[in-house]
Amino acid sequence: MRSPVAGIATLILLLLVVIVGYSSIFTVSQTEQALVVRLGRPVDVVSEPGLNFKAPFIDTVISIDKRILDLENPSQEVIASDQKRLVVDAFARYRIKNPLRFYQSIGSIQAANIQLTTLLNAALRRVLGEVNFINVVRDEREGLMTRIREQLDREADQYGIQVVDVRIRRADLPEANSQAVYQRMQTERQREAAEFRAQGGQKSQEIRSKADREATVIIAEANSTAEQTRGVGDAERNRLFAEAYGRDADFFAFYRSMSAYETGLRSNDTRFLLRPDSEFFRFFANPSGHPPAAAAAAPKP
């Protein structure tokens, strides 16, 4: 029979084997890279994901993120080359390309963010301080961000960090300056609007005066033509009347009297204040239009 001591010893041995084996392996995920440190000294860098081995109990595994990390930079004031103050809001993207150098120089993501913030602020002041306000906000913004990224990447290389991208989210004047600029722009637009309205009013007056002048000329010409036409018509009418009178004076006198009756005797008023023997009523007394005495003296046929 096996003694109880031997069984306990075997169990302890198996337990020690499990503990040693467990402390001898480690895994690296796809989003991490590992640094193996032995008694404070780095001995290995593992960049590929999977199962790996290390010396038990004396090796320590430090996991370092290998994804692209965010760096949010707080807004700060930068003075451009034309002495205008700008409030710049920027951010950066970086990754750790050399875990050993990163561990020896900085050691943690928090420390890296602090150091990169300082470097980013310095790069912003250097690059943006060389150009004027218009270039920052409009003309050369893309090129300026590339220059800032290149400078920050060169300075961050000593820490084992690669800067992937730098972006200026906002670059604007301070609030007080912005209000002054907006007020000046509003005043300028109002002045231009008043000038345009004045020019429009002057042009309108010129067009209206020209139109009135042309209308007066057209009306005068039309009146002249109308008077000429009316004169020709009156002359033709007088000629026709004279011709008719020459042909039959009695009929012409009768026609003129009938026209006078038609004009004078209105449908709503047929009253006249005249003598009964007035020349106007000669055709009422005698159809021939002659006075009664003349009619009696006229020989009967």
C-alpha positions in Angstrom: 0.0 0.0 0.0 1.1 3.5 -0.8 1.7 5.7 2.2 -0.4 8.8 2.7 2.8 10.8 2.7 3.6 9.8 -0.8 0.1 10.7 -2.0 0.3 14.1 -0.4 3.8 14.7 -1.9 2.5 13.7 -5.3 -0.4 16.1 -5.0 1.9 18.9 -3.9 4.2 18.2 -6.8 1.4 18.3 -9.3 0.2 21.5 -7.8 3.6 23.0 -8.1 3.9 21.9 -11.7 0.5 23.5 -12.5 1.5 26.7 -10.8 4.9 26.8 -12.6 3.3 26.0 -15.9 0.6 28.7 -15.5 3.2 31.3 -14.6 5.3 30.3 -17.6 2.7 31.2 -20.3 0.9 34.3 -21.3 -1.3 35.4 -24.1 -1.2 38.5 -26.3 -4.5 39.8 -27.8 -4.8 41.3 -31.2 -5.1 44.8 -29.8 -2.0 44.6 -27.6 1.7 44.1 -27.7 3.7 42.7 -24.7 6.9 43.7 -23.1 8.6 40.9 -21.0 10.6 42.4 -18.1 13.0 40.3 -16.0 14.0 41.8 -12.7 13.4 45.3 -14.0 15.2 44.7 -17.3 13.3 44.3 -20.6 14.2 41.0 -22.2 11.6 40.5 -25.0 9.0 42.3 -27.1 6.0 40.3 -28.4 4.0 42.1 -31.1 2.1 39.1 -32.6 -1.0 37.8 -30.9 -1.1 34.3 -29.5 0.3 32.1 -26.7 3.8 32.8 -25.5 6.2 31.6 -22.8 8.3 33.3 -20.2 10.5 32.5 -17.2 8.2 31.7 -14.2 8.1 34.0 -11.2 11.0 36.2 -12.4 9.5 37.6 -15.6 6.8 40.2 -15.7 4.6 40.9 -18.7 3.6 44.5 -19.4 0.8 44.9 -22.0 0.9 48.0 -24.2 -2.0 49.0 -26.5 -1.1 49.0 -30.2 -4.3 50.5 -31.5 -4.5 54.1 -32.7 -5.1 56.3 -29.6 -6.8 59.7 -29.3 -5.2 62.8 -27.9 -7.7 65.6 -27.2 -6.0 68.9 -26.8 -7.7 71.7 -24.9 -8.4 75.0 -26.6 -5.6 77.5 -26.5 -4.8 81.0 -27.8 -2.2 81.3 -30.6 -0.9 84.5 -32.0 -0.7 84.5 -35.8 2.0 86.4 -37.8 -0.4 89.4 -38.3 -0.7 89.6 -34.5 -4.2 88.3 -34.4 -5.2 86.1 -31.5 -6.7 82.7 -32.4 -8.5 80.2 -30.3 -7.4 76.9 -31.7 -9.0 73.5 -30.9 -7.0 70.6 -32.2 -6.7 66.8 -31.7 -4.2 64.1 -32.6 -4.1 60.4 -33.3 -1.1 58.3 -32.4 0.1 54.8 -31.8 3.0 53.1 -30.0 5.4 51.7 -32.6 8.3 50.9 -30.3 7.1 49.4 -27.0 10.6 49.1 -25.5 11.5 52.7 -26.1 8.0 53.8 -24.9 8.4 51.8 -21.7 11.9 53.1 -21.0 11.1 56.8 -21.8 7.5 57.3 -20.6 6.0 54.1 -19.3 2.2 54.8 -19.5 -0.5 56.1 -21.7 -1.4 58.8 -19.3 2.1 60.1 -19.2 2.3 59.9 -23.0 -0.9 62.0 -23.3 0.6 64.7 -21.0 3.9 64.8 -23.0 2.2 64.8 -26.4 -0.1 67.6 -25.3 2.9 69.8 -24.5 4.6 68.9 -27.8 1.4 69.5 -29.7 0.9 73.0 -28.2 4.4 73.9 -29.0 4.1 72.7 -32.6 0.8 74.7 -33.0 2.4 77.9 -31.8 5.4 77.5 -34.0 3.6 76.7 -37.2 0.6 78.9 -36.8 2.8 81.8 -35.6 4.4 81.9 -39.1 1.2 82.5 -41.1 -1.6 85.1 -41.0 -5.2 84.7 -39.9 -6.6 84.1 -43.3 -4.2 81.3 -44.1 -5.1 79.5 -40.8 -8.8 79.6 -41.2 -9.1 79.2 -45.0 -6.2 79.2 -47.5 -3.5 76.9 -46.1 -5.3 74.9 -43.3 -4.6 71.5 -44.8 -0.9 72.2 -45.4 -0.6 73.6 -41.9 -2.0 70.5 -40.3 0.4 68.4 -42.2 3.4 70.5 -41.0 2.2 70.3 -37.4 1.8 66.5 -37.7 5.3 66.1 -39.1 6.9 68.2 -36.4 5.0 66.4 -33.7 5.9 63.0 -35.2 9.6 63.9 -35.2 9.6 64.9 -31.6 7.5 62.0 -30.5 9.7 59.4 -32.2 12.2 59.6 -29.2 9.4 58.1 -27.1 8.6 55.3 -29.4 5.4 57.0 -30.6 4.2 57.5 -34.2 1.8 60.4 -34.8 -0.8 59.3 -37.3 -2.8 62.5 -37.8 -3.3 66.0 -36.4 -6.5 68.0 -37.1 -7.5 71.5 -36.3 -11.1 71.2 -35.3 -11.7 75.0 -34.9 -9.6 78.1 -35.4 -11.4 81.3 -34.7 -11.0 84.7 -33.1 -11.7 85.1 -29.3 -15.3 85.9 -28.5 -14.7 89.6 -27.9 -12.7 90.0 -31.1 -15.4 88.0 -33.0 -18.1 90.4 -31.8 -16.0 93.4 -33.0 -15.4 91.8 -36.3 -19.0 90.8 -36.8 -20.1 94.4 -35.9 -17.6 95.8 -38.3 -18.8 93.4 -41.0 -22.4 94.3 -40.3 -21.6 98.0 -40.5 -19.7 97.5 -43.8 -22.6 95.5 -45.3 -25.1 98.2 -44.2 -22.9 100.8 -45.8 -22.8 98.8 -49.0 -26.5 98.2 -48.9 -27.2 101.9 -48.5 -24.8 102.7 -51.4 -26.5 100.1 -53.6 -30.0 101.5 -52.7 -28.8 105.0 -53.5 -27.4 103.9 -56.8 -30.6 102.0 -57.5 -32.7 105.1 -56.6 -30.6 107.3 -58.9 -30.9 104.8 -61.7 -34.6 104.5 -61.1 -35.0 108.3 -61.3 -33.0 108.4 -64.5 -35.1 105.7 -66.1 -38.3 107.3 -64.8 -37.2 110.7 -66.1 -36.3 109.2 -69.5 -39.6 107.4 -69.6 -41.6 110.6 -68.7 -39.7 112.5 -71.4 -40.3 109.9 -74.0 -44.0 109.7 -72.9 -44.3 113.4 -73.3 -42.7 113.3 -76.7 -44.9 110.4 -77.8 -48.1 112.1 -76.5 -47.1 115.4 -78.2 -46.4 113.6 -81.5 -49.7 111.7 -81.1 -51.6 114.9 -80.4 -50.0 116.5 -83.4 -50.9 113.6 -85.6 -54.4 113.6 -84.2 -54.8 117.3 -84.8 -53.5 116.9 -88.4 -55.8 114.0 -89.0 -58.7 115.9 -87.4 -57.9 119.0 -89.6 -57.9 116.8 -92.7 -61.2 115.3 -91.6 -62.7 118.7 -90.9 -61.6 119.9 -94.2 -63.0 116.9 -95.9 -66.3 117.3 -94.0 -66.5 121.0 -94.9 -65.8 120.2 -98.5 -68.6 117.6 -98.5 -70.9 120.0 -96.8 -70.1 122.7 -99.3 -70.5 120.3 -102.2 -73.9 119.2 -100.8 -75.0 122.8 -100.2 -74.1 123.6 -103.7 -76.2 120.8 -105.1 -79.4 121.3 -103.1 -79.4 124.2 -100.7 -82.9 123.5 -99.3 -82.1 119.8 -98.5 -78.9 120.9 -96.9 -80.8 123.4 -94.7 -83.3 120.7 -93.8 -80.6 118.2 -92.9 -78.8 120.8 -90.7 -82.0 121.6 -88.9 -82.8 118.0 -88.3 -79.3 117.4 -86.8 -79.9 120.5 -84.6 -83.2 119.1 -83.4 -81.6 115.7 -82.7 -78.9 117.4 -80.6 -81.1 119.9 -78.8 -84.2 117.7 -78.1 -83.0 115.2 -75.4 -85.1 112.4 -74.2 -85.2 113.7 -70.7 -85.5 117.4 -71.5 -87.4 118.9 -74.5 -87.9 122.4 -73.2 -86.6 125.5 -75.1 -86.9 129.2 -74.2 -87.4 130.7 -77.7 -89.9 132.7 -79.6 -92.4 130.6 -81.6 -91.4 132.4 -84.8 -87.7 131.7 -84.2 -85.7 130.6 -87.1 -84.9 127.4 -85.1 -88.6 126.2 -85.4 -89.1 127.1 -89.1 -89.6 123.5 -90.1 -92.2 123.0 -87.4 -94.4 125.7 -88.9 -93.7 124.9 -92.5 -92.3 121.7 -93.9 -90.6 123.7 -96.6 -88.8 125.8 -94.1 -90.0 129.1 -95.5 -91.7 131.7 -93.3 -95.6 131.8 -93.4 -95.7 135.0 -95.4 -93.3 133.6 -97.9 -95.3 130.4 -98.1 -98.5 132.3 -98.7 -97.0 134.4 -101.5 -95.5 131.4 -103.1 -97.5 130.5 -106.3 -99.5 127.3 -106.2 -98.6 124.8 -108.8 
